Amino acid sequence: MRKEHTVLLLDDEPHVITALRRVLQELPVTTLSALSGAEALRLLEDQKVHVIISDERMPQMAGSDFLAVAKERYPFSVRMMLTGQATIESAVSAVNSGAIYRFFLKPWNDLEIVLAVKSACDLYDREEENRMLIRKVRVHEYYLRNLEQRFPDIPRHEKDADGNIVLSGLTAEELDRMLGGIGNK
């Protein structure tokens, strides 16, 4: 884990939230808590949350329903389910509708929770880095298309195995003209 992350704990039993906070206190995470799905959704509106741990059986809104909404509204948060009364149907429903990263039964193993949260935070970071790199590639592709439109000779130049343009046939003056003097700034 490279930075501090925020973990949202959702359970209708306050003592469960207290126990999970105790388990996670050794990690560099900030914990938020909610006693209902509606309260958790309000927190998600105001806070960037990296990891969500939700109980399944709660009044008003089941955890799988909450996680499905969270997935739709906040797709980058890593979602986990914690339940005391798992059925195959509820587990399958939670995984399918909420894209659950991990599924835990109560009572849980503290070490498994710690390792799962660390792993979820690392996953969040890797996926965030991938999204950032994809954005950079798209920006570069945009500028390359603009250059190719402004200077139609560019596509006739060779590209290496990585897709980079090989500018071996250009003079320094031609390259400077193509780049609009960027290298001189």
C-alpha positions in Angstrom: 0.0 0.0 0.0 1.6 3.3 -1.1 -0.8 5.9 0.4 -3.5 6.2 2.9 -6.8 4.8 1.7 -10.4 5.2 2.9 -12.4 2.1 3.8 -16.1 2.3 4.3 -17.6 -0.2 6.8 -21.3 -0.9 6.5 -23.1 -3.0 9.1 -26.4 -2.4 11.0 -24.6 -3.7 14.2 -22.4 -1.1 15.7 -20.2 -3.7 17.6 -19.3 -5.2 14.2 -18.1 -1.9 12.9 -16.1 -1.4 16.2 -14.5 -4.8 15.8 -13.6 -4.2 12.1 -12.1 -0.8 13.0 -10.0 -2.5 15.7 -8.8 -5.1 13.1 -7.9 -2.4 10.6 -6.2 0.0 12.9 -2.7 -1.4 12.1 -3.2 -0.4 8.4 -2.7 3.1 7.0 -6.4 3.5 6.3 -9.1 5.9 7.3 -12.3 4.2 8.2 -15.8 5.6 7.7 -18.8 3.8 9.0 -22.5 3.6 8.3 -25.3 1.7 9.9 -27.5 1.6 6.8 -27.2 1.5 3.0 -28.8 4.9 2.7 -26.3 6.4 5.2 -23.4 4.7 3.3 -24.6 6.1 0.0 -24.6 9.6 1.5 -21.0 9.1 2.7 -20.0 7.9 -0.8 -21.4 11.2 -2.2 -19.0 13.2 0.0 -15.9 11.0 0.3 -13.6 9.2 -2.0 -13.7 5.6 -0.8 -11.2 3.1 -2.0 -12.6 -0.1 -0.3 -16.2 -0.9 0.8 -16.9 -3.7 3.3 -20.7 -4.3 3.6 -22.8 -6.7 5.6 -25.4 -8.6 3.6 -28.4 -8.8 6.0 -29.6 -5.4 7.0 -33.0 -3.8 7.3 -34.3 -1.6 4.4 -31.4 -2.4 2.0 -29.5 -5.7 1.7 -25.8 -5.4 1.3 -25.9 -7.0 -2.2 -28.4 -4.3 -3.2 -26.2 -1.5 -1.7 -23.1 -2.9 -3.4 -24.9 -3.1 -6.8 -25.7 0.7 -6.4 -22.2 1.4 -5.3 -20.8 -0.4 -8.3 -23.0 1.6 -10.6 -22.2 5.0 -9.0 -18.7 4.5 -7.8 -17.3 1.7 -10.1 -13.7 2.1 -9.0 -14.2 1.3 -5.3 -13.2 -2.3 -4.4 -16.2 -4.0 -2.8 -16.3 -6.8 -0.2 -19.1 -8.6 1.4 -19.3 -9.8 5.1 -22.2 -11.9 6.3 -23.2 -14.2 9.1 -25.8 -16.1 7.2 -24.5 -16.9 3.7 -26.5 -18.9 1.3 -25.3 -19.9 -2.1 -27.9 -17.7 -3.7 -26.9 -14.6 -1.7 -23.3 -15.1 -2.5 -23.9 -15.6 -6.2 -26.2 -12.6 -6.2 -23.7 -10.4 -4.4 -20.8 -11.4 -6.7 -22.9 -11.0 -9.9 -24.7 -7.7 -9.1 -22.0 -6.0 -7.0 -18.8 -7.3 -8.5 -17.5 -8.4 -5.1 -13.8 -8.7 -4.7 -13.9 -10.9 -1.6 -16.7 -12.6 0.4 -16.3 -13.3 4.2 -18.3 -15.1 6.7 -18.9 -14.0 10.3 -17.1 -14.6 12.5 -14.1 -13.6 10.3 -10.4 -14.3 10.7 -8.7 -11.0 11.5 -5.6 -11.7 9.5 -7.7 -12.6 6.4 -9.5 -9.2 6.7 -6.3 -7.3 7.1 -4.7 -9.1 4.1 -7.8 -8.7 2.0 -8.0 -4.9 2.7 -4.3 -4.5 1.9 -4.8 -6.5 -1.3 -7.9 -4.4 -2.2 -6.0 -1.1 -1.7 -3.2 -2.4 -3.9 -5.7 -3.4 -6.5 -7.3 0.0 -6.4 -3.9 1.7 -6.8 -3.0 -0.5 -9.8 -6.3 0.1 -11.5 -6.0 3.8 -10.9 -2.5 3.8 -12.4 -3.8 1.9 -15.4 -6.6 4.5 -15.9 -4.1 7.3 -15.7 -1.8 5.6 -18.2 -4.7 5.0 -20.6 -5.7 8.7 -20.3 -2.1 9.7 -21.2 -2.0 7.3 -24.2 -5.3 8.8 -25.4 -3.9 12.3 -25.1 -0.7 11.3 -27.0 -2.8 9.6 -29.7 -4.9 12.8 -30.1 -1.7 14.9 -30.5 -0.2 12.4 -32.9 -3.4 12.4 -35.1 -3.3 16.2 -35.1 0.4 16.2 -36.2 -0.4 13.6 -38.9 -3.2 15.9 -40.2 -1.0 19.0 -40.2 2.0 17.1 -41.7 0.8 14.4 -44.0 4.3 13.0 -44.5 4.5 11.7 -41.0 2.4 8.5 -41.7 4.9 7.6 -44.4 7.7 7.4 -41.9 8.5 4.0 -40.3 7.3 3.1 -36.9 9.3 0.8 -34.5 7.9 -2.2 -32.7 6.4 0.0 -30.0 4.6 2.2 -32.5 7.0 5.1 -32.1 7.7 7.1 -35.3 11.2 6.7 -36.6 12.3 10.1 -37.9 15.5 9.0 -39.6 14.7 10.8 -42.9 14.1 14.2 -41.4 16.6 17.0 -41.0 16.7 18.9 -37.7 15.1 21.9 -39.4 12.2 19.8 -40.6 11.7 18.2 -37.2 11.8 21.7 -35.6 9.2 23.0 -38.1 6.9 19.9 -37.5 7.1 20.4 -33.7 6.6 24.1 -33.9 9.8 24.9 -32.0 8.7 22.8 -28.9 12.2 21.6 -28.4 13.6 25.1 -28.1 11.4 26.1 -25.2 
